[in-house]
Structures are given as C-alpha cells and as structure tokens.
Amino acid sequence: MNHRTTAGRRVALGLTAMASLIAQAYAQDATTATATNTPAAAEAPMQTVQVTGYRNSLLSSARDKKESVGFQDSINAEDLGKFPDKNIAESLSRVPGVQVARDVTGEGMTIQIRGLGSSFTKILLNNSPIAVASSGPIDGANTNREVDLDLLPTDLFTKLTVSKSPTAGQIEGGAAGVVNLRSARPFDKEGRQLSMGLTGTKQQIADKAGFRGNVIASNTWDGKFGLLGGISFSRQQNRTSGFETVGWTNPNLTAAQSNSPTRNATGGGNWTIPATVPANAGNGLVAGTAIDQAFLLSRNPGLTIDQIDNAIVPRLGRTMEYYGTRDKISAVLAGEYRPTENLHFYLDTMYSKKDDDMQRNAYTWAVRNNASIPLDMAVDRSDCAAGCVVTKGTFANALNFIEFGPRRDKVDLLGINPGVEWKITPKLTFDAAGNWNRSRFTHEAPTIMPITAPNSGNTITYENNGGVPSIVSNLDLNNPASYQWVGGRVNIQNELRETKTKGFHTNLAWGDKKLTIRGGFAWDDINRRIRAQDNSAAWQAAVCGNNPSVFLQGPNGAPPCDGASTPGASAAALYPGYGTGFTAGQSAPLTYGGSLIPNAALQNYLVPGPYGRLALDWDRFRQDSNFDFFNDNAPDSGASSTGASAGFIREKSKAIYVEANGELKPAGYNLRWNAGVRYVRTEQQVGSLNSVSDPRNASLTLNGSKYPNISQWVYQDTEYSNTLPSGTVALDLTKDVVLRAAASRSMTRVNPNDLRPGINFSGVSADVGTIGNPGLNPYLSDNIDLGIDWFTGREGYLSVTAFQKRLNGFTVNENISMPFSALAQYGINYNTLIPAQQVAIDSRGGPNNATVVMTRPSNADGILRIRGLEIGWVQPLDKILPWRGFGINETLTLINQKASGEGSQGFIALGVPKKTNNFSIYYENYGYMLRLSHTYSQGSQVANANQSGITQAALFGRDYKQADFSSSFELDQIFDREGLPMLTFDVVNINKAKRSGYFQFANATMSQYDPGRTFALGLRMKF
C-alpha cells in the first residue's frame, strides 16, 4: 500500500468535509441574520443554560483555542482545586494528537505527541523546563527527558497548554510539542478562597482501600498582594497481576542435534538442550541416552528439525503479583505582588514526593540458560524459516524458581520559579523569570530467588493458545519443600538519581496589536546523574554461599548459592592477598562460618502470600541475612535492576530569538500571524562509570584477582548549535471559522543513555548489551501544519488538522557480535560481572568462547516522515435533544510513518499507534454532572528488532481500550440549600482493560498486566 497516498486521501477527505461544514456555517449565519430581523424572532422567549463545572472548563478551552494564533489546545480547571480529571496525563489525552503511556497499574504516566515518544515532548512547569528523576513505570528505564506526570496532582493546577506548532519564543527541546503546566496562583480567583476535598478509593482486586484529598486556600488584599497555599495527598492500595516472559527464545542445537551448519538461522539460541539425558530427568527418560537429531525427531513427532530449531518458547515464563502502598504528597505556595497596574511580581514554588512501598513476586519457568528437554511439541506453522511459536509441549528436566522482591521507590521534586512582568509603556513590555528545580530518586529492589532442585524429575506441561500461556509443573510449587538454594541466588541492586535544572529567561516586546516585535534570551543548565549500586556478590556469599563474614572478589566472584552451613577453609588460604592490600589492617575473621540462611532453613522463610501463592517472610529474612549492612555498603556498579546505565549528563544551553506578531486585514478578513527564528547553542558533557581491574592483580599468580575492581568516571565534551525558524498564520474566514497554517523546525536532544560512553548488559545472561555513542547529534524535525476550526457555539467546536513531520538525525542501532573477551578494550572483563552473569558466561564456554551481541546507536542520513490527521469535536446537544445539558467530546488521531534513505530499513518511531480515539458523552445541569469516557489506542511497535538475539524479533503493544465514568452532585443546587458539599463518584477502567504486548508474533505474549477496576467516592467543600 502507498502510505503517502493513503495519508493524502485522508487529509483531502477531511478538508473536503470541513469545506462542506464551512458552507453550512455561512448558510447558518445567513439564516440566523434573517431570523433575527423578523418579529417572530424578536418575540421568541430567550432560553439560557447556565454553564458551570465541566462545561465551563470546555468553554474556556474552546475560547483559548479560538484566540490562539498557532495550533494550541488547553485544559482548564473548573474552579480552584477542581480540575475536570484526576490525572494530568488523562486530561491531556483529550487533546487531539496526544497519547498516554500507562504504568502496569493502569495509571497514565507520560504522554507523547504526534507520533514521537515521550522524550520528544518538552514539559514546562510555569514556562520553565522541568526534569523528574524517576525511572518511569516499573517495567521502564526512562532516562529523564520524560516527565512522570503522576507526580503532579491536578488539584494544584489551573491550566495545561499543549502547543503543537512551536514559536521562536518557546524553549527548544520538544520536536513533537511543548506542554506548559500552570500551577495555581492567588489572582486566578480574587478574594478569600478555601476549598477542600477527601475521596476514598478502592481497587477492586486489592485487599485494602485508599484515599486522596486536597486543601487549597488563597487570599488577595487590595488587588495588590495575594498568597495561595495548597496541599494534595493520597495513599493508594494497589495490586496488579500479570504475566511476563523477559523475551522468547529457541534452542541452541548442537551439531549432533541439528546435523546442519546453519542451525539457529533466525538467531537466538539462549536455551541449550543437553547432549545426554541427565539423571532423574523424568518422563521415563533413561539417564545417559544421547539427545541427538534422531532423539528429538522421535520425541517430537510431526516436527522437522528446522521447526524444533527455530520454534520459540518463553525465556522466563512467569506469572507475577505486584502489590503494596503508594503514597504521594504535593504542596504549592504562590505569591503575587502588583504594586501598580503595570507591574507584576510572582513566585511559584512546588514540592512533590512519591513513595512506593511495593512487593513484587514472580513465579517462573526457567528456560534461559537451562537444560529442558522438549517432548511432544507442536508449532503454529509448517514453514518455520522465519521462526514459529510452540503451541504445546512437555518439557522434562525443567527448573522453576520464585523471585521475591520488595521494591521501594522514592522520588521527589522541588521547584522555585520567581518572575516579573512589567508594562513599561503602552507599547513596551518586559518580563523575566528564573527557575531552579531539583529531583531525587532512589530505587531499592533486592531479589531472593529459591529454585527447584536439578534432577528432581520436574516436568512442565505447556500450552499456548495465543493469550497468556499455561505453564504447569508436576511439582507442588506452592510447597516450600519444593525449593532450595543450589542454583538460586540473591541480589542487591539499587539505583540513585538526581536531576537539577536552573535557568533564566527574559523577553522584551515593543508594539501593539497590529505589529509587535519581540526578542529575548534564555539560559538553561540541566544535569542528571544516575548511580547504580550492586552488592549481590557479597550478600550472596553471606546468605547462601558459606561465607557470612568475609567476602573478597576472586576469579569466580561470590561463592555459589549452595546454602552450606559447615565452616570452611581459612580466608588466608583461599585469598593469599588478604591483609596485604586493600584488606591490610582489617581484623575480620579468617574462616568461613557457614551460610547465614542454610539450605535446610530456607523453607522456613517461605510463607503463604496474600493472594494464594508463596511469599517470603521479608522482615525476618531481612534481619537474619544482615541485609541492611550489605545494602548500606553497596558499591557502585555499571547498571541497575531497572536496566538504566550509570551515567552523567550536563547540558548548558544559551538561546536568543526574535519574532514578530501582528494582525492584517487582507480583503476584509482578519489575519493574525507570527514569524521568528531561534538560535541555540548547546554545551554537552556526558560521563560513564567504567570498571577496570586493579593493576596490582597482575603480580598475583594464585587464584586470580584478589583486589576489587576500580570504578572511575569517564567524561566527554561536545558542542553544537541549531537554528530554528517558525511561522504561523490564522485567518478568520468568519467570526466562527478559523483557518490556520504553520511551518517550523524543532529539535530534541538525544537520549542520554545513548550518549553514555560505556557498556551495559541488559540482563543476567551477559549475552546482549549496549555501547553508548557520545558523538550523536540531536534530532531535527521540519514541521508543516494545516487546519481549520469551526466554533459552533458555547463550548462547541469542530477542528480538523493535517500535519507532517520530517525528522532527520534519528538513530539506528548496529548489532556487533564479538567474543566476550573483546570487551576488555572497553574496561569490561569477567571479574567486573555480577555472579549470575559469570555463571551465564561459563555456561556458554567461558570468556574466550562466549559470544555477546553489542548494540551501538548512530545517526542515520535517512529521513523519517510522520503524517497525520487530527480531528477534535466538542458539541453540546442542547439544540438536538429535548433534555438540556448533554454533550459529546471526540478526538481522533490517524498517523502514518515512513522512513527512507540510509538507515531506514526497519526504522520507525516506536510506541506510535496508527489510530487513537477518545470519546466522551457528558451531562451537566441542575447540579448533576455525569461523564462516560472511552479511550482507544491501536497496537504499535514498541521496541526494535533483534530482541533476545532473534534477528526479526521486535516487540509490539496490543490494542488498548479503557472506559471510565466520573460524576459529581452539587448538593446545594440539587436541594437548593447553601453550605452543602459536592459528592463525587468515579469508576476507572470499567471494562477491566489489560495492558498487553507480544514478541514478534501475535501469539507470543511478552507481557500482560491486569489492574482491574477502581472505585472512588468523595466529598468536596468550598467556602
């Protein structure tokens, strides 16, 4: 299909339909004019509808849209402390062209605009840049160009503005668009104001209820001074159940098993089938029997060896429970001083904090790096040359493990924004603003992983009908006695982040409505550091590695998790360097003392969980394993459990701009216009934490390295500049029809994780990793917008916009296969790995034989074109229905993208649905407000190919549909009695939507999360 032609037809169809509507508008104007001149019209009684609440918010948004020059949408608060939505991301989803990315709990977290990811959207807090230090959703690893909007409660904001056609005066960085979040100020509503609300919440599948509330108070004195303070707080009891695979894989057949030099033609091969049947493999298999091609074909009748070779199963097929408490508190303090009518000082401050105290339990069938034997498999297609999916089978010699993980995430944000606006003369104005923001994030995620015993006859019966696979063991996996330490592990992996932004922006404008010349200067300094900590080896040595008091890094890292309890040899015998280097002067015991939690005691810590599966008695395990000591003394590492790499980035930018604004009257039509250019120079410093071996190890001949690796930061500086022109016109065809057009260039700086000059492995197998590239250039987007708006009365309007983004500088990934030993040139060697990675390298033949696939980003010379059509329709139905107060709100976005030129093979903007649709029907009258909303997002590709080493394997998200209901009841209006509160009742996710995705094939589910419904009942008072 020619996508360019299809997109063109869509645009043409939309503009043709709009032309018809314009004609109707002219006819309506003429009819209305005639009607108003007749006596009947003069005598007709006038009907009025009081517009308040949600409809008043829509009315304000329509007014802002009509008066703007460019392509801009806004969401306005209904009243002080009364935003029409409970979440900023959910509010912005009502804007055409805006899509919401959700956490596994179902809550909206980040947004993306017009086909580009969330990092391409510039988020401003009170017109100043903001950075939030968190890693995003629990399955994400945001690198801080994204902003988690769930940290910012809607209660404390009065207006959200989305600008999709940039102007020279806007701060650069958002190739897709700019979103400005305006917090509450005292002069938003003069006089004394006090509002408060309290809402109880209950997630249907959680075992406890939660609450949220807010208090906002403000006052103004003599029209000169005003003060506002507000606080918003919540405690949510969350639970999400789900399924995860951490990729899919196929077997790495030996030459005897495949009889072909081209085995694993599709890539992958993370699953090794043993060469002979191990002891007690189960299913009547005789120990020592050769597992060759004849064996595999006879035990999997109907399949060819190519099908067995290329068919995929989950690498780690696991069900999971994620539950716990999420606390948030936010506060604003704002002051305004207006000594004269023309001089305005303001100070906006905000503090927000989120504390997630959650438990994540996963129950896993381990295929990756293990030796399951496939029996009676079936696959979904006869031609498996490009891969196929196992639909059922029996897997002997299997292993299962449990991942118990208490997860504690804390993030805060502090922002201070002072500013001044001064109308010096009727034609000369000046404004200046400063900003300082700091955000900190800590992620604590230990993992305890008991595992079933090898050679225990464990057999998995597997069935996959296209949804979540059924994975059933013949063992009682809910019995603590089924688990042991041997082959298991424990991890301590933490992450600490801090971001700081500071800046100064000033503007000077001269002119009037007909012509205004405006110019200004901006200086911004943003820096972010991610530190990862890993003390897994030491903790594992103490917990189950037979060494609770002394750990020195040896050639094989920590002692394996064997759970032994018998004292062992002296530390001096095993570590001849002890006491001569970094251990000199230490008085630690010189003998092993056995495991802190030996194998025989493990099952005593496995207890019934809250949702019918085994859990861990974490409080007792934490104390007995000396977790706090090892956690507090965790050394820095290259990567954390979120997958984000340790790194530093600082970007200092200086920008100047000049633009002109004005109005013209060509042929009697009113034409508003804006044109300008922005020049920005960026100084960039990026750093990476690299680990290298201590050179003193070279003098040791016994037992390998005895000194710990040295971690050092490596930095690299770059500079670049960009010129960003823009121009916009808005032509009033009638008083209610506006034609708009815009052309611009916008930019986004590169993902900081791609710039990091270092290496990161994406998992414990140490088989796939990334290498950063500090020399990457920013993304540049040339944008064209054409649209028409028809304002149909009150809050109603119909808007159609066609747009194109021509993006260059996009990055493509180059995969390089190399032996692990080749990474020494980047400071990575066997001793820098965590124990689990060392075991994985050993299972693949050791450092000199194990192959790794490293991915390096680079700028491509090709072009990515994103074309789309946006339709927004807000329509009160008072003239259609006999009942006053009904209306509809509809947004539709259609997007098509195509890459051409160098590097374009397989490249697309990720996470971009071709179609999104949001529809609401509302009723508001006589104190009642009811709103039913439905959100739809078409499935899209969310990650590039080469997943889990399989060449053609990309990741995709499925279609997502969610229905929500919200309502409010103004009891004072309903009962005609002052002083009564407002009652609210909401239901989120009525249809129990699940967030789901798949791996390469639609019947290979990658993940699925089910948060269920949430109910909320609340009261709001205003004084």
JORAKA-V549635 format. One record per backbone hydrogen bond with DSSP energy under -0.5 kcal/mol. CO is the residue of the C=O (numbers start at 1). NH is the residue of the N-H. E is the energy in kcal/mol with one decimal. If there is no record, write none. Layout:
CO:NH:E, CO:NH:E
This chain:
1:3:-1.1, 2:6:-2.2, 3:7:-2.9, 4:8:-2.2, 5:9:-2.6, 6:10:-2.1, 7:11:-2.4, 8:12:-2.8, 9:13:-3.0, 10:14:-2.5, 11:15:-2.7, 12:16:-2.5, 13:17:-2.4, 14:18:-2.0, 15:19:-2.4, 16:20:-1.9, 17:21:-1.8, 18:22:-2.4, 19:23:-2.3, 20:24:-2.0, 21:25:-2.1, 22:26:-2.5, 23:27:-2.5, 24:28:-2.7, 25:29:-2.5, 26:30:-2.4, 27:31:-2.7, 28:32:-3.0, 29:33:-2.6, 30:34:-2.3, 31:35:-2.7, 32:36:-2.2, 33:37:-0.6, 34:37:-0.9, 35:38:-1.4, 38:42:-1.7, 39:43:-2.0, 40:44:-1.1, 50:52:-0.7, 52:55:-1.0, 52:56:-1.3, 53:57:-1.8, 54:58:-2.1, 55:59:-2.4, 56:60:-2.3, 57:61:-2.0, 58:62:-2.4, 59:63:-2.1, 60:64:-2.4, 61:65:-2.2, 62:66:-2.2, 63:67:-2.0, 64:68:-1.3, 70:72:-1.2, 71:164:-2.7, 71:165:-0.7, 73:162:-3.5, 75:160:-2.4, 79:82:-2.4, 82:78:-2.0, 82:79:-1.1, 87:91:-2.2, 88:92:-2.4, 89:93:-1.2, 91:94:-1.6, 92:95:-1.9, 95:98:-1.8, 97:114:-3.0, 99:112:-2.2, 101:109:-3.0, 101:110:-1.4, 103:106:-2.0, 107:103:-2.8, 109:149:-3.2, 110:101:-3.0, 112:99:-2.9, 113:116:-1.1, 117:120:-2.0, 118:121:-1.5, 120:122:-0.5, 120:176:-2.3, 120:177:-0.9, 121:123:-0.6, 122:124:-0.5, 122:179:-3.0, 123:130:-1.2, 124:126:-0.6, 124:181:-2.8, 125:128:-0.8, 128:125:-3.1, 135:142:-2.4, 137:140:-2.2, 146:132:-0.6, 147:149:-0.9, 148:151:-1.3, 149:152:-1.5, 151:153:-0.6, 152:88:-0.5, 153:156:-1.3, 154:157:-2.0, 156:184:-2.2, 158:77:-2.5, 159:182:-2.8, 160:75:-2.5, 161:163:-0.6, 161:180:-2.5, 162:73:-2.3, 162:164:-0.6, 163:178:-2.3, 164:166:-0.5, 167:170:-1.5, 173:175:-0.8, 177:122:-2.4, 178:163:-3.2, 179:124:-3.3, 179:181:-0.5, 180:161:-2.3, 180:182:-0.6, 181:126:-2.7, 181:183:-0.7, 182:158:-2.5, 182:159:-1.4, 185:188:-1.6, 186:189:-1.0, 193:218:-2.5, 194:1023:-3.4, 195:216:-2.8, 196:1021:-3.2, 197:214:-2.2, 198:1019:-2.4, 199:212:-2.4, 200:1017:-2.4, 201:210:-3.4, 202:1015:-2.6, 203:206:-1.5, 210:201:-2.5, 211:235:-3.1, 212:199:-3.4, 213:233:-2.6, 214:197:-2.5, 215:231:-2.6, 216:195:-2.6, 217:229:-2.8, 218:193:-2.9, 219:227:-2.4, 221:224:-2.3, 221:225:-1.9, 224:338:-3.8, 225:221:-3.2, 226:336:-2.3, 227:219:-2.0, 228:334:-2.7, 229:217:-2.9, 230:332:-2.3, 231:215:-2.3, 232:330:-3.0, 233:213:-2.8, 234:328:-2.3, 235:211:-2.4, 236:238:-0.8, 236:326:-2.6, 238:324:-2.1, 240:322:-2.3, 241:1010:-3.1, 242:320:-2.5, 243:1008:-2.2, 244:318:-2.8, 245:316:-2.0, 247:315:-2.4, 247:316:-0.7, 249:313:-2.6, 250:271:-1.4, 251:253:-1.0, 254:258:-1.9, 255:259:-2.7, 256:293:-1.8, 260:263:-0.8, 264:267:-1.5, 266:951:-1.5, 270:272:-0.5, 270:369:-2.6, 271:252:-3.5, 271:273:-0.6, 275:291:-3.4, 277:288:-3.0, 278:281:-0.9, 280:457:-1.4, 281:397:-1.9, 282:285:-1.7, 285:287:-0.5, 286:289:-1.9, 289:277:-2.3, 290:292:-1.0, 292:296:-2.3, 293:297:-2.5, 294:298:-2.3, 295:299:-2.3, 296:300:-0.8, 299:376:-3.5, 300:303:-1.7, 304:308:-2.1, 305:309:-2.4, 306:310:-2.3, 307:311:-1.8, 308:251:-0.6, 310:388:-0.9, 312:390:-2.1, 313:249:-3.0, 315:367:-2.4, 315:368:-2.1, 316:318:-0.6, 317:365:-2.5, 318:244:-2.9, 319:363:-2.8, 320:242:-2.2, 321:361:-2.5, 322:240:-2.7, 323:359:-3.2, 324:238:-2.1, 325:327:-0.5, 325:357:-3.2, 326:236:-2.8, 327:355:-3.1, 328:234:-2.4, 329:353:-2.6, 330:232:-2.9, 331:351:-2.7, 332:230:-2.3, 333:349:-1.4, 334:228:-2.8, 335:347:-2.2, 336:226:-2.6, 337:345:-3.2, 340:343:-0.9, 342:423:-3.1, 343:340:-0.7, 344:421:-2.8, 345:337:-2.6, 346:419:-2.3, 347:335:-2.1, 348:417:-3.1, 349:333:-1.8, 350:415:-2.9, 351:331:-3.0, 352:413:-2.5, 353:329:-2.3, 354:411:-2.4, 355:327:-2.8, 355:357:-0.6, 356:358:-0.7, 356:409:-2.1, 357:325:-2.3, 358:407:-2.9, 359:323:-2.3, 359:361:-0.5, 360:405:-1.8, 361:321:-2.5, 362:364:-0.5, 362:403:-2.7, 363:319:-1.6, 364:366:-0.6, 364:401:-2.1, 365:317:-1.2, 365:367:-0.8, 367:370:-2.1, 370:272:-1.0, 372:374:-0.5, 373:396:-2.3, 375:394:-3.1, 378:391:-2.5, 378:392:-1.2, 382:384:-0.9, 384:387:-1.4, 388:312:-2.4, 389:380:-1.5, 391:464:-3.7, 392:378:-2.1, 393:462:-3.0, 394:375:-2.7, 394:396:-0.6, 395:460:-2.3, 396:373:-2.3, 399:366:-2.2, 400:452:-2.9, 401:364:-2.9, 402:404:-0.7, 403:362:-2.1, 403:405:-0.6, 404:448:-2.4, 405:360:-2.2, 406:446:-0.6, 407:358:-2.8, 407:409:-0.5, 408:444:-2.5, 409:356:-3.2, 410:442:-2.5, 411:354:-3.0, 412:440:-1.0, 413:352:-2.5, 414:438:-2.5, 415:350:-2.3, 416:436:-1.8, 417:348:-2.5, 418:434:-2.5, 419:346:-2.4, 420:432:-2.1, 421:344:-2.7, 422:424:-1.1, 422:430:-2.9, 427:429:-0.5, 427:511:-2.1, 428:424:-1.1, 428:425:-1.8, 429:509:-2.6, 430:422:-3.4, 431:507:-2.8, 432:420:-2.6, 433:505:-2.8, 435:503:-2.1, 436:416:-2.5, 437:501:-2.6, 438:414:-2.6, 439:499:-2.7, 440:412:-2.1, 441:497:-2.8, 442:410:-2.4, 443:445:-0.5, 443:495:-2.2, 444:408:-2.5, 447:491:-2.6, 448:404:-2.6, 449:489:-1.4, 450:402:-2.1, 451:484:-2.3, 453:456:-0.6, 458:398:-2.5, 459:474:-1.7, 460:395:-2.7, 460:462:-0.6, 461:472:-2.2, 462:393:-2.0, 463:470:-3.3, 467:469:-0.5, 467:1005:-0.6, 469:471:-0.6, 470:463:-2.1, 472:461:-3.1, 475:477:-1.3, 476:479:-1.6, 478:480:-0.6, 479:482:-2.5, 480:483:-1.7, 482:453:-0.5, 484:451:-2.4, 485:488:-3.8, 489:449:-2.7, 491:447:-1.9, 492:535:-1.8, 492:536:-0.5, 493:445:-1.2, 494:533:-2.4, 495:443:-2.8, 496:531:-3.5, 497:441:-2.3, 498:529:-2.4, 499:439:-2.6, 500:527:-2.5, 501:437:-3.0, 502:525:-2.9, 503:435:-2.0, 504:523:-2.6, 505:433:-2.6, 506:521:-1.8, 507:431:-2.3, 508:519:-2.3, 509:429:-2.7, 510:517:-3.0, 514:663:-1.3, 515:512:-2.2, 516:661:-2.7, 517:510:-2.6, 518:659:-3.2, 519:508:-2.8, 520:657:-1.8, 521:506:-2.4, 522:655:-2.8, 523:504:-2.4, 524:653:-2.8, 525:502:-1.9, 526:651:-3.1, 527:500:-2.6, 528:649:-2.4, 529:498:-1.8, 529:531:-0.5, 530:647:-1.4, 531:496:-3.1, 532:637:-3.0, 533:494:-2.1, 535:539:-2.1, 536:540:-3.0, 537:541:-2.3, 538:542:-1.7, 539:543:-3.2, 540:544:-2.1, 540:545:-1.1, 541:547:-2.4, 542:596:-3.0, 543:597:-2.2, 544:562:-1.1, 544:563:-4.0, 544:564:-0.5, 546:594:-0.7, 554:557:-1.7, 557:554:-0.5, 560:562:-2.1, 561:487:-0.6, 561:488:-0.5, 563:599:-2.3, 564:595:-2.9, 569:592:-1.2, 570:574:-1.7, 571:575:-2.9, 575:578:-2.3, 577:580:-2.0, 577:581:-0.7, 581:584:-1.7, 583:586:-2.4, 590:571:-5.2, 590:572:-0.5, 594:548:-0.8, 595:598:-0.5, 598:601:-1.4, 598:602:-1.0, 599:602:-0.7, 599:603:-0.5, 601:604:-1.4, 602:605:-2.3, 603:606:-0.8, 605:607:-0.6, 605:617:-2.7, 607:615:-3.4, 609:612:-1.0, 613:609:-2.9, 615:607:-2.4, 616:618:-2.1, 617:621:-2.5, 618:622:-3.4, 619:623:-1.6, 620:624:-2.7, 621:625:-2.2, 622:627:-2.0, 623:626:-1.1, 626:630:-1.7, 627:631:-3.0, 628:632:-2.6, 629:633:-1.3, 631:634:-1.4, 635:534:-2.3, 637:532:-0.7, 638:646:-2.8, 640:643:-1.4, 644:640:-1.8, 646:689:-0.7, 647:530:-3.3, 648:687:-2.7, 649:528:-2.7, 650:685:-2.5, 651:526:-2.5, 651:653:-0.6, 652:683:-3.0, 653:524:-2.4, 654:681:-2.5, 655:522:-2.6, 656:679:-2.9, 657:520:-1.8, 658:677:-2.2, 659:518:-3.2, 660:675:-2.2, 661:516:-3.3, 662:673:-2.3, 664:671:-2.8, 665:668:-1.4, 666:669:-2.6, 669:671:-0.6, 670:732:-2.9, 671:664:-2.9, 672:730:-3.1, 673:662:-1.8, 674:728:-3.2, 675:660:-3.2, 676:726:-2.4, 677:658:-1.8, 678:724:-3.5, 679:656:-2.2, 680:722:-2.5, 681:654:-2.0, 682:684:-0.5, 682:720:-1.9, 683:652:-2.7, 684:718:-2.8, 685:650:-2.5, 686:716:-2.5, 687:648:-2.0, 688:690:-0.8, 688:714:-2.8, 690:692:-0.5, 690:712:-2.8, 692:710:-3.4, 694:697:-2.1, 695:698:-1.5, 696:699:-1.2, 697:700:-1.6, 703:555:-1.0, 709:711:-0.5, 710:692:-2.7, 712:690:-2.7, 714:688:-2.2, 716:686:-2.6, 718:684:-3.1, 720:682:-3.2, 722:680:-2.5, 723:725:-0.6, 724:678:-1.7, 725:745:-1.9, 726:676:-2.6, 727:743:-2.5, 728:674:-2.7, 729:741:-2.1, 730:672:-3.0, 730:732:-0.5, 731:733:-1.1, 731:739:-3.2, 732:670:-0.7, 736:791:-3.3, 737:733:-1.6, 737:734:-1.5, 738:789:-2.8, 739:731:-3.5, 740:787:-2.5, 741:729:-2.6, 742:785:-2.6, 743:727:-2.4, 744:783:-3.2, 746:781:-3.0, 747:173:-0.8, 748:779:-2.7, 751:754:-1.1, 751:755:-1.1, 752:756:-1.2, 754:773:-3.6, 756:758:-2.1, 758:772:-2.2, 760:770:-2.7, 763:766:-1.3, 767:853:-2.6, 768:762:-2.1, 769:855:-2.1, 770:760:-2.0, 771:857:-0.7, 773:776:-1.4, 779:748:-1.9, 780:808:-2.7, 781:746:-2.7, 781:783:-0.6, 782:806:-2.6, 783:744:-2.1, 784:804:-2.3, 785:742:-2.3, 786:802:-3.4, 787:740:-3.1, 788:800:-2.3, 789:738:-2.6, 789:791:-0.5, 790:792:-0.8, 790:798:-2.7, 793:796:-2.7, 796:792:-0.5, 796:793:-0.9, 797:874:-2.6, 798:790:-2.9, 799:872:-2.5, 800:788:-2.4, 801:870:-3.2, 802:786:-2.6, 803:868:-2.3, 804:784:-2.3, 805:807:-0.7, 805:866:-2.8, 806:782:-2.4, 807:864:-2.7, 808:780:-2.4, 810:860:-2.5, 812:858:-1.9, 813:815:-0.5, 814:856:-2.1, 816:854:-2.9, 818:852:-3.0, 819:822:-1.8, 820:823:-2.1, 821:824:-1.5, 822:825:-1.0, 823:826:-1.9, 823:828:-1.9, 824:827:-1.8, 827:829:-0.5, 829:832:-1.7, 830:833:-1.3, 834:837:-0.6, 834:838:-2.1, 835:839:-2.5, 836:840:-1.8, 837:841:-2.4, 838:842:-2.5, 839:843:-2.2, 840:844:-0.8, 841:844:-0.8, 841:846:-2.3, 842:845:-1.7, 846:849:-1.2, 846:850:-3.1, 847:821:-1.6, 850:820:-2.7, 852:818:-2.3, 852:854:-0.6, 853:769:-2.3, 854:816:-3.0, 855:771:-2.8, 856:814:-2.3, 858:812:-2.6, 860:809:-0.7, 862:809:-0.5, 863:865:-0.5, 863:900:-2.4, 864:807:-3.4, 864:866:-0.5, 865:867:-0.5, 865:898:-2.3, 866:805:-2.8, 867:896:-3.2, 868:803:-2.3, 869:894:-2.6, 870:801:-2.7, 871:892:-2.7, 872:799:-3.4, 873:890:-3.4, 874:797:-2.4, 875:888:-2.1, 877:880:-1.2, 877:881:-2.8, 882:884:-0.5, 883:886:-0.7, 885:924:-1.7, 886:877:-3.1, 887:922:-2.9, 888:875:-2.6, 889:920:-2.5, 890:873:-3.2, 891:918:-2.3, 892:871:-2.9, 893:916:-2.1, 894:869:-2.3, 896:867:-3.3, 898:865:-3.1, 900:863:-2.8, 901:904:-1.8, 902:862:-1.5, 904:907:-2.0, 909:912:-0.6, 911:913:-0.7, 914:895:-2.5, 915:938:-2.8, 916:893:-2.5, 917:936:-2.8, 918:891:-2.5, 919:934:-2.8, 920:889:-2.6, 921:932:-2.3, 922:887:-2.0, 923:930:-2.6, 925:928:-2.5, 927:970:-3.3, 928:925:-2.0, 929:968:-2.4, 930:923:-2.6, 931:966:-2.6, 932:921:-2.1, 933:964:-2.4, 934:919:-2.7, 935:962:-2.3, 936:917:-2.5, 937:960:-2.7, 940:957:-3.4, 941:911:-3.9, 941:912:-0.5, 943:955:-1.3, 946:949:-1.1, 947:950:-2.4, 949:268:-1.5, 949:951:-0.6, 950:946:-0.9, 950:947:-0.5, 950:953:-1.7, 951:946:-0.7, 952:954:-0.9, 953:947:-2.3, 954:1000:-2.6, 955:942:-2.5, 955:943:-1.4, 956:998:-2.5, 957:940:-0.6, 960:937:-2.5, 962:935:-3.1, 963:990:-3.1, 964:933:-2.9, 965:987:-2.9, 966:931:-2.7, 967:985:-1.7, 968:929:-2.3, 969:971:-1.4, 969:983:-2.3, 970:973:-0.7, 970:974:-2.5, 971:975:-2.5, 972:977:-1.8, 977:980:-0.9, 981:971:-1.3, 982:1020:-2.3, 983:969:-2.7, 984:1018:-2.4, 985:967:-0.8, 986:1016:-2.3, 987:965:-2.9, 988:1014:-1.9, 989:992:-1.8, 993:1011:-0.5, 994:996:-0.6, 995:1009:-2.6, 996:958:-2.8, 997:1006:-2.4, 997:1007:-1.4, 998:956:-2.5, 998:1000:-0.7, 999:1001:-3.3, 1001:1004:-2.2, 1003:1005:-0.6, 1004:999:-3.2, 1006:245:-1.4, 1007:997:-2.4, 1008:243:-2.4, 1009:995:-1.7, 1009:1011:-0.5, 1010:241:-1.7, 1013:204:-2.9, 1014:988:-3.0, 1015:202:-2.5, 1016:986:-2.6, 1017:200:-3.0, 1018:984:-2.7, 1019:198:-2.4, 1020:982:-3.1, 1021:196:-2.5
